[in-house]
């Protein structure tokens, strides 16, 4: 049950059929035409101004349930701005690259990145339910670098050979875009490696496609012998509706530690009201704010960047408003660094 909270007072409950239908159908029904998205929001007449006007090289993909949370008639809606391809993506900006965080240099075997002590990251898949325009892996060569190929064999062999690895991180793409049986194939193998103790899943699906948190997935989670951490990705409180809150509570009941990471994005969440509301709304769902990332400088995303001093001022303003456990750590990922770096 969703509590009678002012955080959700203006959000309509999803229809029963939408809540209960299979997540794969919602995936297939995603919006892939930006003009259709604008038409649904009553903004089709502004397509010439709002859209890039040329191929950005990064497809549009928006679940219809996520689009339903956008404000009709508002071209500055913070959810719309995250997914709508604009002309700024076509600009070439000095200091921006196609691999801003050094993923390729951290590659060990196909689909496995080893950046930080004790942790290995598996690129589980290149698929996502939503294509966020600021994505730091929008240029990543997923066709050659996916750990799930060949039944995870190369990845498992690497993990088993390195006794320093105690935590496996699933990323992508979005690892929950894989079938639950495919995920179980991995975790069955991980259970045979004694030095692996924790499984961390970085996913946006519980936020953008909450139907993914179905009974089959929860049954899999319930049976895992590893400590389980799910790091969600929400940038604005408007992304979180009752269906998302319900998905978070299902995960929490299965013993998952729930954290959230956000990206600080100009015109989307670069004000104290938006960040405070996000923290409060997450916590109402049992999710702790974890990281607030400064933008990864990937080519095509410069228009989202917020200056470091403005970001630090926002954190100071949050400290004056919220308890410490709701303040995310302001960090930047730097290629070759031994950890995320505080700003």
N, C-alpha and C positions, 0 to 999 in steps of 0.2 A: 504493500500500500504506500502511496505517496502522501506524506503528511500535508496537512492544511497549512502550508507555509507561504508567506508572501513572495518567496523566491520563485514559486511556481504558480502564483495566483493568476497570471495572465497567459499561461500556456495551456492550450486545450489538450485534454487527454487523447492519445492516438486511438483510432478505431480498433475494436477488438480484432477484426480481420487482419488489420495491418500489424498488430502486435504479434499475432499467432502464426502468420504465414511464414513459409520457409525463407530463410535469409538469402538463399541463392536467387530466388525470384526478384527480391528487392535489388540485388546486385545487377541482375540482367536489365532491370527497368530503369537504370540510372540515366540521367540526362547527359548526353554527349554532344549536343548542339548548343552553343552559347546563345544563339538567337532564340531557341526554344526556352531556355532559362529566362531570358529577358521578357519573352512573351508571357510566361507564367506569372511574372512579377509586374506586369503592366508597364514594362520599360522598353518594349520593342521599338518604339519610335526613336529611342536614343541609341540604338545599336551602332550607328555610324560614329558616334562620339565615344561610346564606352568600350567598343571592341577594338582589337589590335588592327584589323584590316589586312593582315597577312598571317601566314602560318608561323606560329611561334616555335614549332617543333615539340610542343608539349600538349598532349591532347586534353580536352575538357572531359571531366567525369564528375558528376554530382549526384548522389542518391536523392531521390525525390523527397524522402523524409527530411533530409537536411535542408533542401530548398524550401520546404514548407515552413521552416523556422525563420526564413528571411522576411523582412518587412516589405510588403508590396508597395511599389511606387517609389522606393528609396534607393537611388543609385549609389548612396554612400553606406548602405547596410553593411555592417562589419563581417557578416558571413558571406555575402555576395563578393566583397572585395577580395576574399581569400581564394576564390575559385574562378573569377571572371578574367579571361585573358585580355590584357590591355596593351596599348601601343608601347608603353614603357618597357615591356619585356623584350622588345626588338632592339633596344639600345645596347651598345657595347660600352661598358663602364670600366675604366682603369682600376686595377686592384681587385677585380672580380674574375673568377676562373670557373672552369667546369668541374673542378675537384677541390673545393675550398678547404675541406677538412682532412685531406690527405688519406682518403679511403684506399686508393690504389697502392700507395706506399706501404700500407698496413696489411696488405693481403698476404696470407700464408699459403693456403691451398684454395681451390675455387670456392668462392662464396664465404670464406672465413677471414675476418679481420681481427688482428691481434694488436690493439693499440695500448691497452692498459694492463698493468700487472694483475694477474689472477683472474682476468676476464677475457673471454673470447666472444666475438660477435659473429653471428651467422646471418648472412643475407638469405633469408628463407625463401623469398620470392620477389619478383618485381611488380607484382600486382597490388593495386590499392583500390579501395572502394571510392576514394575521392582523390582528385589531383589538385593539391594545394599549390598555388602559383609560386610560393616562396620555397618550394621543396629543395633541400640541399642535395638530393640525389636525382634531380630531374635529368641529369646528363649521365647517370651511372650506367655502365654496360651490363645490364642484367642478363642478357642472353649468354654471356660467358661466365658470369659471376653469381651463381645461385647454388647455395649449399644443399638444397633439397634434391638435386639431381642424383641419379643412381642410388636412390634410397639412403641419402645422406652419408654414403660410405666414406668419402674422402674427409668430410667434416668429423665424423665419429673417430676415424683413425687418428686424425690430428689431435682431437681432444684427449683421447686415451693415451697418447704418447707424451703429453705434457702435464706432469703432476702438479704444476703450479696453478693450473686452471681450476678454480672452485666454482665459478659462476659462468653460465652460458646465457648470452643475450640473444634473443630472437628479434630480428629487425627486418627491414625490407626496403621498398615495398611494405606490405603489411602482413606479418606472419599469420594473422587470423583469417586472411583470405584463403589460406590452405584449408582443405577438408580436414575435419577433426581426425579422421583415420590417418592422414599423412602426418599430422602433429604427433599422434600417438606412436607412429613408427619411429620418430626421433626420440621421444622420451622413453620408450622401451629400451632403446639402445643406451641412452644416457644413464639409465638406472643400473647398468652394468659397469659404469665407470666410478670407482669408489671416491675419487677426489672431487667429483662434481657434486656440489651440495645445493646449489641454487639455480633456478630457472627464472630469468627475467624476460618479459615479453613487452616490447614496445609496440603499441597499437593505437590506431585511431578508430577502429571499427566500433567499439562500444559507444563511441560518441556519434559517429556519422551513420552507422548502420547497427543500432542496438539489437536488432533481431538476430544478429550473429551469436549472441550469448544465449544459446538455446540449451535444451536439456542434454543433448549429446555432448556439447562442449563442457558443460558443468560436470557431467559424469566423468569426463576425462580429467578435469581439474581435480575433482574429489579424489581420484585414484593416484595422483602423482605423489611419489615418495620424496620429492624435492621441495625445498622451500620455494614458494611461488610469489613473484612480484610482477604486477602488471603496471606498466607506466603508460598512462593514457596521454592523449594529446588534445587538449582543448585550449583555445586562445581567448574565448569570449563567453560570458555567461549565457548568452542567447543560444549557444550550441547545446545547452543542457536542458532537455525537456523531461517530462516524467518517464518516458520510455528509457532514456539514458540513465536516469537515476535508478530505475528498476534493474537495469543491466548491471550497474555498479554494485547494487546490493546483492544480486545473485553471486557475483564474483567474491564479494566479501564473505558471504556465508560459506563459500567453498574453501576458505582459509587463505585467500589471496590478500597480500599487502598491496593497497592501491595508492599510487602516486600519480601526479600529473606534471607534465612538462609543457611549457608554452614557448612561443616565439614572440618577442616584442616586435610589433608590426605597426608601422606608421599608418595613421588614420583608422586603425582597427582596434587596438587596445593600448595605445600610448597615452593613456590618461589614468589618473589614480582611481577615478570612479569605476572605470571598466575593470581594472585589475583587482580592486577590492571586491567588486561584485563577483568576479570569477572565483576568487579565493573562498568567499562565503558560500557560493553555490556549490562548489566542489566539496567543501567540507560537509555540507548538508547531505551529500551523497556518500559520505564516508571516504572521500579522497583527499589526500594531503597535497597541497602545492609543493613541488619539488624543485624544478628548475624553471627559470625565466631566461631563455637564451637570447643573447644578442644575435642578430641575423648572420647566418653563414653566407659569406660573400661569393655566392654562386652567380655566374653570368645570367642576366635576365631578371634579377631580383632587387636591384639597387634601390628602386622606388619604395621598398618597404623599410629601409634602414632608419633606425633612430640613433641619434648621437649618444655617445657614452655618457656625457654629463647629464643629458636629459633622462637617460635610463637610471642613473644613480639618484637623481632628484626624485624620480618616481618611487624608488625603493625607500628613500627617506620618508616620503609622504605616506607610503603604506605602513611603515613602522609606527607612525603617529596615529594610525587609524585602527590597525588590526593587531591581534595577539601574535607573538613571534612565530607560533607554529603555522600560521597562515601566510608567512612571508616567504616566497620562493627565493632560491639562491640565484642571483644574477650572474650568469656565466657566459663565457665564449669558448667555443671549441677551436683550437689552433692546431694546425697540422704539425705532427711530430711531438706535441707536448705530452707529458706523462699523465695528464688528467685534464678535465675541464678546468678552465682558468677563471677565477673570480674577476669580475670587472671592478 
